[in-house]
Amino acid sequence: MVKRPRKLISSKQTTKSIKEGEIKRDKDVLSVDLDKNIEHIQALYTNASDVISRSFYIAGKQKAVLFYIDGLVDIQELNDNVLGPLMEEDSFDYSDVKELLEKKITVSGIKEITNISDCVKKISSGNPVILLEGSRSGLVLNHVKFEKRSIEEPAAENVVRGPREGFVEAIGINWTMLRRRIKSPKLKRKEMDIGKYSETEVILAYLEGVADENLIKEAENRLKRIDIDGVLDSGIIEELIEDYPYSPFPQILTTERPDVATSHLLEGRFVILVDGSPFVLIAPVTVYSFLQASEDYYNRFIISTLIRWLRYIFLLISLLLPSIYVAVITFHAEMVPTPLLIGMAASREAIPFPALIEALLMEITFEALREAGLRLPKQVGSAVSIVGALVIGEAAVMAGIVSAPMVIVVALTGIASFTIPRYSGAVAIRMLRFPMILLAGTLGLLGIMLGLITIIIHLATIRSFGVPYLSPMAPLQGSETKDILVRAPWWKLNTRPRLTGKYNKYRQAPGQKPGPKHGGE
């Protein structure tokens, strides 16, 4: 087979494309003719009645125009600190933008722009823009003001002890909360706009000298390659940058708590803030990150360790209890003590369904009640889910559709799933519960073992931005297990995780164990 030669690009074609690019850039540059600039911008905002253009004269002689979007600017401040001083008459000539900045405008946060596209972008973001006659430069004012939610405690991440403020939908406020906690100039940010139409502001935050430079470059590249119409929430970003999209396990942690985001920054991870979303993204993470709560680090280490072990136990109960019950009832009745087996057999005597169908029926009903409780108004949601579970469970037992032990198993499973601190991690366990029940109903305990082996192999193969999902247990790093199975006291947590903070290994000085003084020290 003869290969067809590649079509070479001629020098004429190259010259033509360069000229076309220059023409596009020339059209985008602001003109010295103010009327031409106004006409161009107004043509882009045709049928947009909220875009206001206010023509005026600087010092009574220099023609200018102010563009802004009604409802996104502070009109009072704009009148008092911008239009008022600019329209006062004096003897100076303000055709020069820099001179105008120095002598007339008394507000801070002003930037100079030279392109039509930059003007449109800033106007759409809520920034007022001033254009002058005879100047190829414009001024962007920082007078953005819009209604926003006040800072409150996150509803999904409540704590008994710890900070009680959470992120909001305004990205500027969210960044301020991070900056207030990390005052070092090493806290860096990279800004970008994602979304063809939404142009959503996204901030990639990290701690310079602590985070791996290659990790930050990889995160930046994944964000820049996103080409989508609009970004409405950080969940869209999460789905477009994770390593294994078909895995039920999340590879990026989401949180509404600034203290959680700050702690991960100090460990060498990066944080992604998305304008319009109170949920920030944290990566890279491991499977253990979804079993750790912020409160673990504010309570005494003994209490935190016991609670963490409780979570691990209830994680196994949430995943395996229904499947073990189905396997034992269906295939391994000899494993149950005789008195208990007689009671269970008596309760199942009138049940028309096998244990597998019974378990699936109850689990699906429980998940439906939980979903209904989430979607209903807060005033009635919890009441409906609890009352519904009690009424349906009792009625099903009385009608002989399900057995009483199965109701108890499903209730314990539901309670166990609520102990997982991270919602995305709990959802993954809830999803895996159903295939585990099917394996138990067809293969018994052998099916459960096959399911567990498959899950472990899957967890051992996936990564979060290059970090093994089971690290530091697999591969085993003994010195880093102080914050996995237990929560070691703070005076022993001297080093950062090796895979995220290797460039700045130590986070505190050694020898800080407290205790009474001896020998007059």
Backbone torsions as a table, in degrees:
resi	resn	phi	psi	omega
1	MET	NA	126.7	-178.3
2	VAL	-87.8	128.1	178.8
3	LYS	-77.8	139.0	177.9
4	ARG	-77.9	133.8	-179.6
5	PRO	-67.2	146.1	177.8
6	ARG	-67.9	145.5	178.9
7	LYS	-80.3	118.7	-177.7
8	LEU	-81.4	146.6	178.0
9	ILE	-89.6	121.2	-177.6
10	SER	-74.3	162.0	178.7
11	SER	-65.7	-29.9	178.1
12	LYS	-65.4	-42.5	178.8
13	GLN	-64.1	-40.4	179.0
14	THR	-63.1	-45.0	178.8
15	THR	-62.3	-38.9	179.9
16	LYS	-64.4	-43.8	-179.8
17	SER	-66.1	-36.9	177.9
18	ILE	-64.3	-42.8	179.3
19	LYS	-63.9	-40.1	178.2
20	GLU	-62.7	-40.8	177.4
21	GLY	-63.9	-38.8	177.9
22	GLU	-65.8	-37.5	178.6
23	ILE	-64.5	-42.2	178.6
24	LYS	-62.6	-41.8	179.1
25	ARG	-66.1	-38.4	178.9
26	ASP	-63.9	-38.3	178.4
27	LYS	-68.0	-26.9	-177.1
28	ASP	-83.1	-18.3	-177.7
29	VAL	-76.1	140.2	176.7
30	LEU	-63.1	141.9	-179.3
31	SER	-95.0	158.0	174.2
32	VAL	-72.7	-16.2	177.2
33	ASP	-84.8	108.9	-176.4
34	LEU	-63.9	-40.4	-179.8
35	ASP	-61.1	-36.5	178.2
36	LYS	-65.6	-41.3	177.4
37	ASN	-64.6	-42.1	179.4
38	ILE	-62.7	-44.1	-179.6
39	GLU	-62.3	-40.9	-179.4
40	HIS	-64.1	-46.8	-177.9
41	ILE	-69.1	-40.7	179.3
42	GLN	-65.7	-31.9	177.2
43	ALA	-66.6	-34.6	178.1
44	LEU	-70.8	-28.7	-178.7
45	TYR	-105.0	33.8	177.1
46	THR	-60.9	137.6	-179.2
47	ASN	64.8	22.1	174.9
48	ALA	-112.7	87.2	-172.6
49	SER	-71.6	-14.5	179.9
50	ASP	-81.9	-9.2	177.5
51	VAL	-86.6	114.7	-174.4
52	ILE	-102.6	135.2	172.9
53	SER	-117.9	120.0	-176.2
54	ARG	-115.8	108.1	177.9
55	SER	-84.6	142.9	178.9
56	PHE	-159.4	175.7	179.8
57	TYR	-118.5	129.3	177.4
58	ILE	-79.2	125.1	-178.7
59	ALA	56.2	23.4	176.4
60	GLY	80.3	5.6	-176.6
61	LYS	-143.3	-25.9	-177.8
62	GLN	-96.7	114.7	-177.1
63	LYS	-71.7	139.4	179.6
64	ALA	-150.9	169.1	177.6
65	VAL	-141.4	143.0	178.6
66	LEU	-114.9	123.1	176.2
67	PHE	-106.2	135.9	173.8
68	TYR	-160.5	164.7	179.3
69	ILE	-105.1	124.8	-178.7
70	ASP	-63.6	129.1	-180.0
71	GLY	98.9	-10.6	-179.2
72	LEU	-114.4	3.3	-178.5
73	VAL	-128.2	160.4	175.1
74	ASP	-88.5	97.3	-174.5
75	ILE	-62.4	-41.9	-177.6
76	GLN	-62.2	-46.5	179.6
77	GLU	-67.6	-35.3	178.2
78	LEU	-63.6	-41.9	179.4
79	ASN	-69.4	-42.5	-173.7
80	ASP	-75.8	-40.1	-170.9
81	ASN	-105.6	-9.0	-178.2
82	VAL	-121.7	-66.8	-175.8
83	LEU	-65.0	-42.2	-179.9
84	GLY	-58.4	-57.0	179.1
85	PRO	-61.8	-36.4	-177.2
86	LEU	-68.6	-32.3	-175.2
87	MET	-88.7	-3.2	174.9
88	GLU	-70.6	133.7	-176.8
89	GLU	-79.5	139.0	171.5
90	ASP	-153.5	-172.2	-172.8
91	SER	-98.1	4.0	-176.5
92	PHE	-86.3	156.4	174.7
93	ASP	-104.0	120.5	-173.0
94	TYR	-108.4	36.3	176.3
95	SER	-70.4	-21.1	178.4
96	ASP	-89.6	126.2	-177.0
97	VAL	-64.5	-41.4	-178.5
98	LYS	-63.7	-39.1	177.9
99	GLU	-65.4	-37.1	177.4
100	LEU	-63.2	-41.1	178.8
101	LEU	-62.8	-41.2	-174.1
102	GLU	-74.2	-33.4	-168.1
103	LYS	-110.4	-19.8	-172.7
104	LYS	-119.7	-40.4	-174.8
105	ILE	-89.9	125.4	-173.2
106	THR	-104.6	8.1	-178.3
107	VAL	-101.0	158.3	178.8
108	SER	-96.4	174.4	176.8
109	GLY	73.9	41.2	-179.9
110	ILE	-106.3	136.7	177.8
111	LYS	-125.3	152.2	178.9
112	GLU	-102.6	133.8	179.3
113	ILE	-128.9	157.4	-176.3
114	THR	-128.8	-0.9	-174.8
115	ASN	-118.1	148.5	174.9
116	ILE	-63.4	-41.4	-178.2
117	SER	-63.0	-37.7	176.9
118	ASP	-67.0	-38.0	177.0
119	CYS	-60.2	-48.4	-178.4
120	VAL	-63.5	-40.7	-179.9
121	LYS	-62.9	-44.7	-179.0
122	LYS	-69.9	-39.5	178.0
123	ILE	-62.0	-44.5	179.6
124	SER	-65.4	-25.9	178.6
125	SER	-82.2	-6.2	178.2
126	GLY	103.8	-0.7	-179.9
127	ASN	-84.9	128.4	172.8
128	PRO	-66.1	144.7	-179.4
129	VAL	-127.1	132.4	177.8
130	ILE	-111.3	129.0	175.3
131	LEU	-116.6	144.0	-175.7
132	LEU	-118.0	148.7	173.3
133	GLU	-70.0	133.0	178.0
134	GLY	81.2	8.1	-179.3
135	SER	-126.8	140.6	177.3
136	ARG	-91.1	9.5	-179.4
137	SER	-120.1	151.0	175.1
138	GLY	-124.6	167.9	-179.1
139	LEU	-117.0	133.0	176.1
140	VAL	-106.7	124.4	-178.0
141	LEU	-102.8	144.4	-179.9
142	ASN	-95.1	74.8	-179.5
143	HIS	-124.3	35.3	-179.5
144	VAL	-73.0	131.9	177.7
145	LYS	-152.0	124.6	178.2
146	PHE	-150.8	164.1	-178.9
147	GLU	-69.9	134.9	179.8
148	LYS	-145.1	158.3	-178.8
149	ARG	-73.9	141.9	178.0
150	SER	-74.0	160.8	-178.9
151	ILE	-72.3	124.4	-178.8
152	GLU	-134.5	171.6	175.6
153	GLU	-74.2	132.0	179.5
154	PRO	-59.6	132.6	-177.3
155	ALA	-70.6	-30.9	-175.1
156	ALA	-93.6	-4.9	-177.8
157	GLU	-133.5	58.3	179.7
158	ASN	-72.9	148.5	177.3
159	VAL	-134.6	154.0	172.9
160	VAL	-82.8	-37.8	179.4
161	ARG	-132.6	128.7	-179.8
162	GLY	141.2	174.0	178.4
163	PRO	-59.0	148.7	-176.0
164	ARG	-119.2	27.8	175.7
165	GLU	-114.4	147.1	-177.7
166	GLY	-130.6	164.3	177.4
167	PHE	-63.9	156.0	176.8
168	VAL	-121.6	-171.8	-176.6
169	GLU	-80.8	-15.6	-179.2
170	ALA	-85.6	117.4	-173.8
171	ILE	-67.0	-30.6	178.2
172	GLY	-64.0	-41.9	177.8
173	ILE	-66.4	-40.2	179.2
174	ASN	-62.1	-42.5	179.0
175	TRP	-65.7	-37.8	178.7
176	THR	-61.4	-38.8	179.4
177	MET	-66.1	-33.9	175.1
178	LEU	-70.3	-44.1	-178.7
179	ARG	-64.0	-33.1	179.5
180	ARG	-66.9	-27.8	-179.5
181	ARG	-89.6	-31.5	177.8
182	ILE	-118.0	99.2	-174.9
183	LYS	-87.8	-4.5	-178.5
184	SER	-69.9	143.5	174.6
185	PRO	-67.9	-5.5	176.9
186	LYS	-73.2	-13.5	175.5
187	LEU	-74.4	111.9	-175.1
188	LYS	-112.7	160.3	178.3
189	ARG	-142.2	144.6	173.2
190	LYS	-122.1	125.0	-174.9
191	GLU	-103.5	146.9	175.0
192	MET	-157.3	156.9	176.7
193	ASP	-110.0	126.7	-177.3
194	ILE	-121.1	134.2	-179.3
195	GLY	115.1	121.3	-177.8
196	LYS	-60.9	-41.9	-177.6
197	TYR	-104.3	-38.1	-178.3
198	SER	-76.1	-31.4	-177.4
199	GLU	46.8	52.1	-176.5
200	THR	-71.8	131.3	178.8
201	GLU	-75.3	130.0	179.8
202	VAL	-127.0	135.4	179.6
203	ILE	-118.8	127.4	172.8
204	LEU	-100.9	111.5	-176.4
205	ALA	-108.0	142.7	178.5
206	TYR	-159.0	168.5	-179.4
207	LEU	-106.7	110.8	-177.6
208	GLU	-65.1	136.0	-178.2
209	GLY	88.2	-11.5	176.7
210	VAL	-112.1	-46.8	179.3
211	ALA	-78.4	147.9	177.5
212	ASP	-67.7	128.0	-179.0
213	GLU	-62.1	-39.0	178.8
214	ASN	-65.2	-35.2	177.3
215	LEU	-63.8	-43.1	179.9
216	ILE	-66.3	-39.7	177.8
217	LYS	-63.4	-41.1	178.7
218	GLU	-63.3	-44.3	178.3
219	ALA	-62.6	-41.8	179.3
220	GLU	-64.3	-41.3	179.2
221	ASN	-64.5	-40.2	179.3
222	ARG	-66.1	-35.2	177.9
223	LEU	-71.0	-40.5	-176.8
224	LYS	-70.0	-25.2	-178.2
225	ARG	-83.1	-2.9	178.1
226	ILE	-71.9	123.7	178.2
227	ASP	-127.9	99.0	-172.6
228	ILE	-144.3	159.0	-178.3
229	ASP	-65.1	-43.6	-176.8
230	GLY	-159.8	152.2	176.7
231	VAL	-116.9	114.0	-177.0
232	LEU	-99.8	-20.3	-179.3
233	ASP	-158.4	161.5	179.8
234	SER	-64.9	-19.0	178.1
235	GLY	-62.2	-31.4	177.4
236	ILE	-68.1	-42.1	177.0
237	ILE	-62.7	-43.1	-179.2
238	GLU	-57.3	-44.4	-176.4
239	GLU	-70.8	-22.8	-176.6
240	LEU	-93.4	-7.6	-177.8
241	ILE	-123.1	-4.3	-177.8
242	GLU	-74.0	161.1	-173.7
243	ASP	-77.6	-44.7	-173.8
244	TYR	-124.6	87.5	-174.8
245	PRO	-67.0	-22.4	-178.2
246	TYR	-88.8	-1.6	178.7
247	SER	-79.4	139.7	176.3
248	PRO	-71.5	-15.7	-178.0
249	PHE	-90.5	130.9	179.0
250	PRO	-71.6	139.6	177.8
251	GLN	-105.7	3.5	177.2
252	ILE	-131.9	133.3	-179.0
253	LEU	-89.2	137.4	175.2
254	THR	-114.5	143.5	179.6
255	THR	-151.5	154.3	173.2
256	GLU	-106.9	3.3	-173.6
257	ARG	-103.4	123.9	177.3
258	PRO	-63.2	-32.9	-179.4
259	ASP	-67.5	-34.3	177.2
260	VAL	-67.1	-45.9	178.6
261	ALA	-60.9	-40.2	-179.6
262	THR	-65.3	-42.0	-179.4
263	SER	-63.2	-37.1	178.6
264	HIS	-73.1	-33.7	174.0
265	LEU	-61.3	-39.5	-179.6
266	LEU	-70.0	-16.9	177.7
267	GLU	-95.0	4.2	175.5
268	GLY	97.5	9.1	177.5
269	ARG	-91.5	173.0	176.6
270	PHE	-114.5	159.2	-177.8
271	VAL	-126.7	137.3	178.3
272	ILE	-114.8	121.1	176.8
273	LEU	-105.5	135.7	-178.1
274	VAL	-121.8	128.1	179.6
275	ASP	-64.1	132.2	-179.2
276	GLY	93.4	0.0	-179.2
277	SER	-129.9	131.5	175.9
278	PRO	-82.3	-4.7	-178.9
279	PHE	-98.0	119.4	176.4
280	VAL	-98.3	154.7	-177.9
281	LEU	-103.1	140.2	-179.9
282	ILE	-128.5	132.1	177.9
283	ALA	-156.0	158.9	-7.1
284	PRO	-79.3	155.9	-179.3
285	VAL	-133.3	169.6	175.5
286	THR	-120.5	175.2	-178.9
287	VAL	-64.2	-27.1	-178.7
288	TYR	-73.2	-20.2	179.7
289	SER	-62.8	-27.7	-177.2
290	PHE	-83.8	-4.1	176.8
291	LEU	-110.9	7.2	180.0
292	GLN	-108.9	131.1	177.2
293	ALA	-107.5	152.1	-179.0
294	SER	-60.4	-29.7	-178.3
295	GLU	-67.5	-20.0	178.1
296	ASP	-58.4	-29.9	-173.5
297	TYR	-96.6	-1.4	178.9
298	TYR	-106.7	-21.5	174.5
299	ASN	-87.9	168.7	176.6
300	ARG	-65.5	146.8	-169.1
301	PHE	-63.2	-29.0	179.7
302	ILE	-66.7	-45.6	179.2
303	ILE	-64.1	-43.8	-178.6
304	SER	-63.2	-38.3	179.0
305	THR	-65.1	-44.7	179.0
306	LEU	-62.5	-42.1	179.4
307	ILE	-66.1	-37.5	179.5
308	ARG	-65.8	-40.6	176.1
309	TRP	-63.8	-37.0	176.7
310	LEU	-60.2	-39.8	178.5
311	ARG	-64.4	-42.5	179.4
312	TYR	-61.7	-41.7	-179.7
313	ILE	-64.4	-46.0	-178.3
314	PHE	-73.3	-22.0	171.4
315	LEU	-62.9	-45.4	177.4
316	LEU	-64.9	-38.6	178.1
317	ILE	-63.8	-43.4	-179.9
318	SER	-62.0	-36.3	-177.8
319	LEU	-83.5	-37.3	-166.0
320	LEU	-111.3	-20.9	-171.8
321	LEU	-58.7	-50.0	179.7
322	PRO	-61.9	-39.9	-178.7
323	SER	-68.3	-38.6	177.6
324	ILE	-64.8	-41.2	179.1
325	TYR	-61.9	-44.2	179.8
326	VAL	-64.0	-43.2	-178.6
327	ALA	-64.6	-42.5	-178.3
328	VAL	-67.1	-45.7	-178.7
329	ILE	-65.5	-36.9	-174.2
330	THR	-84.2	-43.4	-170.2
331	PHE	-120.4	-25.2	-168.5
332	HIS	-128.0	51.3	-178.8
333	ALA	-63.5	-24.5	-178.5
334	GLU	-68.5	-13.4	179.0
335	MET	-78.0	-17.3	-176.5
336	VAL	-89.7	135.7	175.0
337	PRO	-55.9	144.9	-173.2
338	THR	-56.8	-47.8	179.3
339	PRO	-59.0	-41.5	179.3
340	LEU	-68.7	-37.2	179.6
341	LEU	-64.7	-39.2	178.9
342	ILE	-63.7	-42.2	178.5
343	GLY	-64.8	-40.3	179.7
344	MET	-68.6	-39.4	178.6
345	ALA	-65.1	-37.8	178.6
346	ALA	-65.9	-38.3	-179.8
347	SER	-71.7	-23.4	-179.2
348	ARG	-98.3	3.6	-174.0
349	GLU	-60.7	-40.5	-176.5
350	ALA	-96.9	6.2	-177.3
351	ILE	-80.7	125.8	-176.1
352	PRO	-81.8	-11.8	-174.6
353	PHE	-105.3	150.2	171.7
354	PRO	-68.5	165.2	-175.6
355	ALA	-60.6	-34.0	-179.6
356	LEU	-62.1	-50.8	-179.9
357	ILE	-64.8	-38.7	179.4
358	GLU	-61.5	-45.1	-179.4
359	ALA	-65.9	-44.9	179.6
360	LEU	-62.5	-41.3	180.0
361	LEU	-61.6	-46.0	-178.5
362	MET	-70.5	-38.7	179.7
363	GLU	-66.1	-42.4	178.5
364	ILE	-64.6	-41.0	178.0
365	THR	-63.3	-41.8	179.9
366	PHE	-64.7	-41.9	178.7
367	GLU	-65.3	-37.3	177.7
368	ALA	-64.8	-41.9	177.2
369	LEU	-64.7	-38.8	178.7
370	ARG	-65.7	-41.8	178.9
371	GLU	-66.6	-39.3	177.7
372	ALA	-63.2	-38.7	178.2
373	GLY	-64.9	-32.1	178.4
374	LEU	-73.6	-36.3	-173.5
375	ARG	-84.6	-22.4	179.7
376	LEU	-75.8	160.7	174.9
377	PRO	-55.4	150.0	-175.2
378	LYS	-58.9	-32.1	-176.2
379	GLN	-65.5	-29.2	-176.2
380	VAL	-118.6	-11.3	-174.3
381	GLY	-61.5	-51.5	-178.4
382	SER	-65.6	-38.5	-179.8
383	ALA	-64.4	-42.9	-179.2
384	VAL	-64.5	-43.4	-177.8
385	SER	-66.3	-43.0	-178.7
386	ILE	-70.4	-49.8	-179.4
387	VAL	-64.1	-39.6	178.7
388	GLY	-61.1	-43.4	179.3
389	ALA	-63.1	-43.5	-179.7
390	LEU	-65.3	-47.3	-176.4
391	VAL	-66.8	-47.0	-178.2
392	ILE	-66.3	-41.5	179.9
393	GLY	-62.5	-47.3	-179.7
394	GLU	-65.8	-42.0	-180.0
395	ALA	-64.7	-38.5	-180.0
396	ALA	-66.1	-38.4	177.7
397	VAL	-68.1	-44.3	-179.8
398	MET	-63.8	-33.6	-179.4
399	ALA	-81.7	-7.8	179.3
400	GLY	78.2	22.1	179.0
401	ILE	-84.8	-41.0	177.5
402	VAL	-131.0	161.9	-179.5
403	SER	-93.1	158.7	179.7
404	ALA	-62.7	-42.5	177.6
405	PRO	-58.3	-36.1	179.1
406	MET	-66.2	-37.3	176.8
407	VAL	-63.0	-40.8	179.1
408	ILE	-65.0	-42.8	179.9
409	VAL	-61.8	-45.9	-179.3
410	VAL	-65.7	-38.9	178.8
411	ALA	-65.0	-44.0	177.7
412	LEU	-63.8	-38.6	178.5
413	THR	-63.4	-43.1	178.7
414	GLY	-63.5	-42.5	178.3
415	ILE	-63.5	-41.0	-179.4
416	ALA	-62.8	-37.2	-179.0
417	SER	-67.8	-24.8	179.8
418	PHE	-75.0	-13.5	-179.3
419	THR	-80.9	-10.8	178.4
420	ILE	-77.1	120.2	-171.7
421	PRO	-64.8	-33.8	-174.6
422	ARG	-99.6	127.3	-175.6
423	TYR	-62.2	-41.6	-178.1
424	SER	-65.1	-35.3	176.4
425	GLY	-70.2	-37.8	177.8
426	ALA	-65.6	-37.0	179.0
427	VAL	-64.3	-38.4	178.4
428	ALA	-61.5	-42.1	178.6
429	ILE	-66.1	-40.6	179.0
430	ARG	-62.8	-36.9	178.3
431	MET	-66.9	-41.7	-176.5
432	LEU	-74.5	-17.4	-178.7
433	ARG	-62.2	-35.6	-176.3
434	PHE	-71.2	-47.2	174.2
435	PRO	-63.1	-31.1	176.9
436	MET	-66.0	-38.3	176.7
437	ILE	-65.1	-41.4	178.8
438	LEU	-63.7	-42.8	177.8
439	LEU	-64.1	-39.6	179.2
440	ALA	-67.3	-36.5	-179.1
441	GLY	-74.3	-17.5	-178.8
442	THR	-106.8	-34.6	-175.8
443	LEU	-121.6	-1.0	178.9
444	GLY	72.2	-147.7	-179.4
445	LEU	-63.5	-27.5	175.5
446	LEU	-62.9	-40.9	177.6
447	GLY	-63.8	-38.4	177.4
448	ILE	-63.4	-42.3	178.8
449	MET	-64.5	-40.7	177.7
450	LEU	-62.9	-41.0	178.5
451	GLY	-63.9	-43.4	178.7
452	LEU	-64.4	-41.9	178.8
453	ILE	-62.4	-41.4	178.8
454	THR	-62.8	-42.6	179.6
455	ILE	-64.2	-44.5	-179.0
456	ILE	-64.2	-42.1	177.7
457	ILE	-61.9	-41.8	179.1
458	HIS	-63.1	-43.8	179.3
459	LEU	-64.5	-32.3	-179.0
460	ALA	-75.8	-17.0	-176.7
461	THR	-98.3	-21.8	-176.7
462	ILE	-88.4	157.7	-179.7
463	ARG	-135.7	157.9	173.9
464	SER	-117.5	102.2	-176.1
465	PHE	51.8	45.1	175.8
466	GLY	88.6	-8.8	-179.4
467	VAL	-93.1	124.5	178.8
468	PRO	-55.5	136.3	-172.6
469	TYR	-67.5	-24.7	-179.5
470	LEU	-101.1	4.0	179.1
471	SER	-68.4	146.8	7.9
472	PRO	-94.2	16.6	178.5
473	MET	-83.1	-33.0	177.8
474	ALA	-146.1	103.5	1.9
475	PRO	-70.9	147.8	-173.4
476	LEU	-74.5	126.1	172.9
477	GLN	-125.2	93.8	-171.5
478	GLY	-57.1	-36.3	-176.8
479	SER	-71.7	-14.6	-176.3
480	GLU	-104.0	6.1	179.7
481	THR	-86.8	6.9	-178.9
482	LYS	-67.6	-19.0	-178.0
483	ASP	-121.7	26.9	-179.2
484	ILE	-114.7	-74.8	179.9
485	LEU	-74.9	-29.4	176.8
486	VAL	-128.6	171.2	170.3
487	ARG	-114.1	98.6	-177.7
488	ALA	-64.9	155.3	177.3
489	PRO	-61.8	155.9	-174.6
490	TRP	-59.7	-32.0	-177.6
491	TRP	-72.5	-7.3	176.0
492	LYS	-103.2	-10.7	180.0
493	LEU	-88.0	67.5	-173.0
494	ASN	-82.8	-26.4	-172.8
495	THR	-116.0	155.2	174.4
496	ARG	-84.7	163.7	175.5
497	PRO	-57.7	135.8	-173.4
498	ARG	-62.3	-37.1	-173.3
499	LEU	-82.8	-11.0	178.7
500	THR	-120.3	-26.3	-178.0
501	GLY	-121.9	35.7	-174.3
502	LYS	-71.6	-21.3	-179.2
503	TYR	-79.8	-16.1	177.5
504	ASN	-142.5	81.9	-166.3
505	LYS	-66.9	-44.5	-171.7
506	TYR	-95.2	132.9	179.0
507	ARG	-110.2	-3.7	176.2
508	GLN	-159.8	160.5	179.8
509	ALA	-75.3	145.8	178.4
510	PRO	-73.4	168.0	175.0
511	GLY	72.4	38.3	-179.5
512	GLN	-104.9	17.0	178.5
513	LYS	-64.8	126.5	-178.7
514	PRO	-77.0	163.2	178.5
515	GLY	168.0	166.8	179.0
516	PRO	-68.0	150.0	-179.8
517	LYS	-76.8	145.5	-179.4
518	HIS	-124.1	147.2	173.2
519	GLY	63.6	28.3	177.3
520	GLY	74.6	17.0	-179.9
521	GLU	-68.0	NA	NA
